[in-house]
Amino acid sequence: LTRLEVLDVSKNEIKRLPDVFDCLNLKTLSVLKCPLEEIPLSIGALATCLEDIHIDRHLHLNDPPDTIVSRGTRQLLGYLLRAYRARTTRQLDLAQLSISAITT
């Protein structure tokens, strides 16, 4: 799976994706019409290769905030990358993201 470039799991009853995206090389991820509760932080590790995330804009996810998701792929990846890096650096920079709440 490490050579996988497109992952489309749209129109499934998937609520959670596995947090294993840091070992993949995806260019496109599609999770349209899935009742996702959150997006794995490891997707942030794909910031240099992932070109498109197809996701419903108003899922009311636990994390990331809807305001981030609605801004599109680049903003979403930026947020996820910051949160993903915080796992090792123990520092989370959410400055200038215009978010209204922080989830735990």
C-alpha positions in Angstrom: 0.0 0.0 0.0 2.9 2.4 0.3 2.8 3.0 -3.4 -0.9 3.8 -3.4 -1.7 7.2 -5.0 -5.5 7.3 -4.9 -7.7 6.1 -2.1 -11.5 6.5 -2.6 -13.7 5.2 0.2 -16.7 7.4 -0.6 -20.3 6.4 0.1 -19.4 4.0 2.9 -20.4 4.0 6.5 -16.9 4.8 7.7 -16.8 6.8 10.9 -13.0 6.6 11.5 -10.0 6.1 9.2 -6.9 4.3 10.5 -4.2 6.6 11.7 -1.6 5.2 9.3 -1.3 7.8 6.6 2.2 8.8 7.4 3.5 5.7 5.6 1.6 6.3 2.4 2.2 8.4 -0.7 -1.3 9.4 -1.6 -2.1 12.1 -4.1 -5.9 11.9 -3.8 -8.1 10.9 -0.8 -11.8 10.8 -1.3 -14.1 10.3 1.7 -17.3 11.9 0.3 -20.6 10.9 1.9 -18.9 9.1 4.8 -20.1 9.8 8.3 -16.6 10.6 9.6 -16.2 11.8 13.1 -12.6 12.9 12.7 -9.7 13.0 10.3 -6.5 11.2 11.3 -3.7 13.6 12.1 -1.3 11.4 10.2 -2.8 12.8 7.0 -0.8 15.9 7.8 2.3 13.9 7.0 1.1 13.8 3.4 1.3 17.6 3.0 4.0 17.4 0.4 2.4 14.8 -1.8 -1.4 14.9 -1.2 -3.0 17.2 -3.9 -6.7 16.7 -3.2 -8.9 15.7 -0.3 -12.5 15.2 -1.4 -14.5 15.6 1.8 -18.0 16.8 2.6 -17.6 20.4 3.9 -20.2 20.2 6.7 -19.6 17.0 8.6 -19.4 18.6 12.0 -16.2 16.7 12.8 -14.8 16.4 16.3 -11.5 17.4 14.7 -10.4 19.4 12.7 -12.9 22.2 13.1 -15.5 22.8 10.3 -13.9 26.2 9.6 -10.7 24.5 8.6 -12.3 21.8 6.5 -14.4 24.3 4.6 -11.2 26.2 3.5 -10.1 23.3 1.3 -7.2 20.9 0.9 -4.2 23.3 1.6 -5.7 24.7 4.8 -6.8 21.3 6.0 -3.4 19.8 5.4 -1.7 22.7 7.1 -3.8 22.3 10.2 -3.3 18.5 10.2 0.5 18.8 9.7 0.8 21.2 12.7 -1.2 18.8 14.9 0.7 15.8 13.6 4.1 17.4 14.3 2.9 18.3 17.8 3.0 14.6 18.7 6.8 14.7 18.7 7.6 18.4 19.3 5.0 18.8 22.1 4.3 22.3 20.7 1.1 23.1 18.8 1.0 26.3 16.8 -2.6 27.2 16.0 -1.9 30.9 15.5 -3.7 32.8 12.8 -6.1 30.0 11.9 -9.3 31.9 12.8 -10.7 29.0 14.6 -13.4 29.5 17.3 -12.9 26.4 19.4 -10.2 23.8 20.3 -11.2 20.2 20.8 -9.3 17.7 23.0 
